[in-house]
Amino acid sequence: MPTPKTVKPVKDTVTTIDLKDPKYYFNRELSWLEFNYRVLHEGLDDRTLLFDRLKFFAIFCSNLDEFFMVRVAGLKKQEEAQVNKLSFDGRTPSEQLQEIRDRLHPLMQQQDRTFEQVLRPELAQEGVYLLNYVDLNQEQRKHLHSFFEEHIFPVLTPLAVDPSHPFPYISNLSLNLAVLVKNPETKEELFARIKVPSTLPRFVSFPKNLQHSGEVPAVWTGISIEQAIAHNLDALFPGMNVQECYPFRVTRNADLSVEEDEADDLLLAIEQEVRKRRIGKSAVRLEIQASMPENVRNPLMRGLDLSEDEVYGFTGLLGLNDLFFFMKLPLPHLKEPDWTPVIPPRLRRMLDAAEASRKLEQEDGESFFDLLSQKDLLVHHPYESFTASVQEFITQAAHDSKVLAIKLTLYRTSGDSPIITSLIDAAENGKQVVALVELKARFDEENNILWARKLEQAGVHVVYGLVGLKTHTKVTLVVRQEGAKIRRYVHIGTGNYNPKTARFYTDLGLLSSREELGADLTDLFNFLTGYSRQRSYRKLLISPVNLRDRMVELIEREIENCQNEGSGRIVAKMNSLVDARMIAKLYEASQAGVKIDLIIRGICCLRPGVEGVSENIKVISIVGQLLEHSRIYYFYNLGNEEVYIGSADWMTRNLDRRVEAIAPIDDPDIRKDLQEILGIMLADNRQAWELQTDGRYLQRKPQPNERDRSAQKTLMEMSLSSLN
């Protein structure tokens, strides 16, 4: 990264500008929608490979589902309760809901139109034929009818809606068919609902002998399951005349509501709330076929208690989340090749030596503990292997005869995680094992309950965190007996202990044997598991204890340095920037002349480039093949640079309502590595988007005769070159 240039502070502004003025802030929800548009754009961009375009469309839809289930549902509850408190950007809940709708309708229509008019034809050009029923020949229709009778029909349950059959409960995120049938004798028109079984594949594949005979030889031919049902409805309504049939999809409020201080058993309370979520609460969105007439639409809206504003119409497929299906087809040229993480040479040598020792049945072969006794290790996932680093560190600790204790926080992990297995092995090997399992990790509660019980049964001490605080930090402490001394080894990361997401989330992890870090993590685990009221730490920045105050101090130091010495520089990479107090402090730094670069993947409520307020602040967002998830904080400090990594964004919840850990990087070589990563990010001209003063994001594009500089591809290339 370049050394900061001297920047003149903005004169006479600090005392005259009200930094609480709503005009200096973007709305959180609308900023998130802009992020999801950047995801959608990867699917709209014809530079993106075809299957990856489908993948980004699916991610866009999955993101929206969660947004409606949590954020829109929360705003709707506020609106219904007539809460008129303004957001810090000056909007009421009703105003936010209306602006969300105004922004979303054109985005969803653009996706719908692009999929039907562009991507479907392009799939056909590659031999992937997603057909409509009208496109099927007689043999294909005959096969589909047989498949329906054998595999689909037995699972279906049509539900009538009439005075003796009340409107049925329609479960969250379910795909359904609204059917109108007519009694041929009474001429009465009746309404029924059919739920499309989620236990069956969304797309029905035809066998090889019934592949589509188009211009391009077929690789795959199929039809959506809802069309297979819709064109075989006579079997469900014998003796009736089927008039019309339309697919629809419902989204409900799915946020958990647990009064922790009133719950005798937090595990049981969360489990009960998860069961309620399966059923779902009030509806917040209805997705329909745009051609659905009012006599079908209106009963649905009444039954779900939704207004016209909460209905979204599509001309093509509903629920494009299921487009992930096509990623498994054998057409590798249509998607970016899967990245294979590398093992850094230093780690590779240790692992080879450890394997050789195991083969010779030697207990004292080289291990992670020998490696970390010499020097700290930084690992950058998924460029560098999670399995061969963090996972191996925990595995070795579980089986090392000198290890006395392992303490670890689990926010999210995969259902078949080897880390869970290692913790169980460690407990069975007689080690003291503590796992802090965060039951309130949204949409992972059920998975965490399952593993919490399994860990408890194996003898692991399982703790469920603190009342009123989510434990979001990602830390491991290993205590080892080395001769007459006890030595502590730590891992402090930016991402979850999840081998699956580690393949496509970019995250950082610091592995170290520094005594002060080990002592701090000992104090932190005592705070999490006991009655400690620890208020100070040697090295770590811990929320809600000292993280906010220390970050403010670091920004204020840059302000003071800039005012006194003429130079100040901050670079911060995070997922979201929402906290109004942190934003105001960055505005103060900009006014003092501090040069600030922010790399924020998702929500950013800071408005850059405002004269007299934020003209020294630039914001970019990188959206690419991998999900940017790491957090890095850099402060120039007159050349005595300080760099921090950890689990916390600058959001109010991270700073005040979660347990987070940010670690300073003391190793000068690792500091340089992190500065290089930040520099590569700031130079991206392929997947970087620049936030404008009006809230729009403009995607950077290479200038004529300039090569593409994708930060993620650059880091992949650097990882490979490190092996040579």
Secondary structure, DSSP 4 states (H G I P E B T S, - for coil): -PPPPP-PPPTT-TTTS-TT-GGGB--HHHHHHHHHHHHHHHHH-TTS-HHHHHHHHHHHHHHHHHHIIIIIHHHHHHHHTT--PPPTTS--HHHHHHHHHHHHHHHHHHHHHHIIIIIHHHHHHTTEEEE-GGG--HHHHHHHHHHIIIIIGGG---EEEBTTBPPPP--TT-EEEEEEEE-TTT--EEEEEEEPPTTS-SEEEPPGGG---SSS--SEEEEEHHHHHHTTGGGTSTTSEEEEEEEEEEEE-------GGG-S-HHHHHHHHHHHHHH-SSEEEEEEETT--HHHHHHHHHHHT--GGGEEEESS-S-GGGGGGGGGSS-GGGSPPPP--B--HHHHHHHHHHHHHHHTT-TTS--HHHHHHH--EEEEETTB-SIIIIIHHHHHHHH-TTEEEEEEEESS--TT-HHHHHHHHHHHTT-EEEEEE-TTSTT-HHHHHHHHHHHHHTT-EEE--BTTBEE--EEEEEEEEETTEEEEEEEEESS-S-TTGGGTEEEEEEEE--HHHHHHHHHHHHHHHSS------SS-EEETTTHHHHHHHHHHHHHHHHHHHS--EEEEEES-B--HHHHHHHHHHHHTT-EEEEEESS-B-B-TT-TTTTTTEEEEEE-SSSEE---EEEE-GGG--EEEEES--BSHHHHHSEEEEEEE---HHHHHHHHHHHHHHHT--SSEEEEPTTS-EEE--PPTT-----HHHHHHHHHHHTT-
